[in-house]
């Protein structure tokens, strides 16, 4: 009898579909035995702990030199090697044996657990996630103390989807990646080790799913995009998933060549492609997909994660980290963009009747100069490290822009007086309020660049809430009025030779890309996973086709028909 | 014994790369080096200890150096904390 189909929803952290058997990988965690030793055994146990640490170190060094070709894994192993001889850890272990009469293995587990807990309480997310490294090394050393070598190594006899509580760094470094079809983990986030590794290796992955132990599982389907996991899928679901997988694989293979290529039109004209990020380490993806830099760094996530605002120092460190990772490529940093609809830690915002028309983004920041200045100072300071560009969100009038710029200069003056290094970066604004798009010429002498945000531009121009299911369908960026606002912005900027880009959803829409190129847009910013497809579409476009497309579009008076027209163009192109 | 105050000049704080460099120095020299701030006191040979100090950019740490080569070590730490010693 076929086992029952169950569907779980987690968070998709690495795109793609995987189908196959599920292997529950219990990392057979070692637990403390909870016994105490007698006085005579103390010296012996201390010696045993020391030997266990040396053995673990030798084992790690061997793994590091033998089987480690990935930079990421190598770095992780090096940290662990360092930990096996860390005086703080050694001292803690010896104290536990000496004073608390722990046996060697228990002392190792207890000491590493204590330090891991300490790390988990730190402000810095990077160090919070290092707690896993510390527990990992504890398991490895305790294993040696109990005479088990090579802990943390997954042996797979056949390709499978791995299900585990959490993938520890050394486990991740030593899995036979050719046999891993997908990852499903109980714990983790888009920035946890397994997620980063999965994306680097292109393995579909979901986090935040708990499969009860009594659940009997033969086959699973992992959809790393939607985050949906099918246990024992029906024949129909499996066939469907396999079809989807085949199409994706073929498409991926076809797009692979674009990693090394610029986005170029048929004429050879280069179109700039940037990625949108919310966390500093995502900047690395620029090199994975062959993009030109970061076109949008959404800083609000720094504010949402913590209970309090990130300090100036912390922000400097994060922005510098992005710039260092980019190695000279530019990064556009957008200042805090939140409002009454999103509560953030450290700031209680009054509930507003119409949060999207309320005191949000730049309005909120100008109302709270103390908070805003911390970010502006951090941006000015980080600007020395690389090519940083500063962008203000939701500007709706010249006065607002001038006020924001004045505050920036005030911060620069302060830094000057304090003797801290800073650099005033290029300044730009989001064009997402129709009032700005309609009068864009008023801003060309005041800024260095524009970036069109289509999501908000659309809902403001069409007076339709994009979060409200009853009106969301009205929020169509192919609406002729929205297109005219966008066109006017692009043309005015191009004529004035001011950089203009687009960072909203529209920039990555395969239907919209040909139209935007036709309108003269030459800079696009999108999620990194859309870049290869983008380059593909761009490579099929030529100026003549653009001209015709644009003149045809202007004749159509509604979004539905425009969509239809663009779909037809897309299908015609695919047939060629 | 030498006791000195240093300001952290690393943008990221005394973390990751700088912490690793400091451990490297401490292991090379004869003197015992200890670092302390409001979060505690750590042997400079301990990466874990240094990290738990959470010494951020612009904050101060007190360093004690004790040993035969303490004068030379002080000079090296001077360079290190000013950001001139590169790995």
Interface residues (C-beta under 8 A of the other chain):
Chain A: X79 X82 X83 X86 X87 X88 X89 X115 X118 X119 X122 X123 X124 X126 X127 X130 X134 X311 X313 X314 X316 X317 X320 X321 X382 X385
Chain B: X11 X12 X13 X15 X16 X20 X23 X42 X43 X45 X46 X47 X48 X49 X51 X52 X54 X56 X57 X58
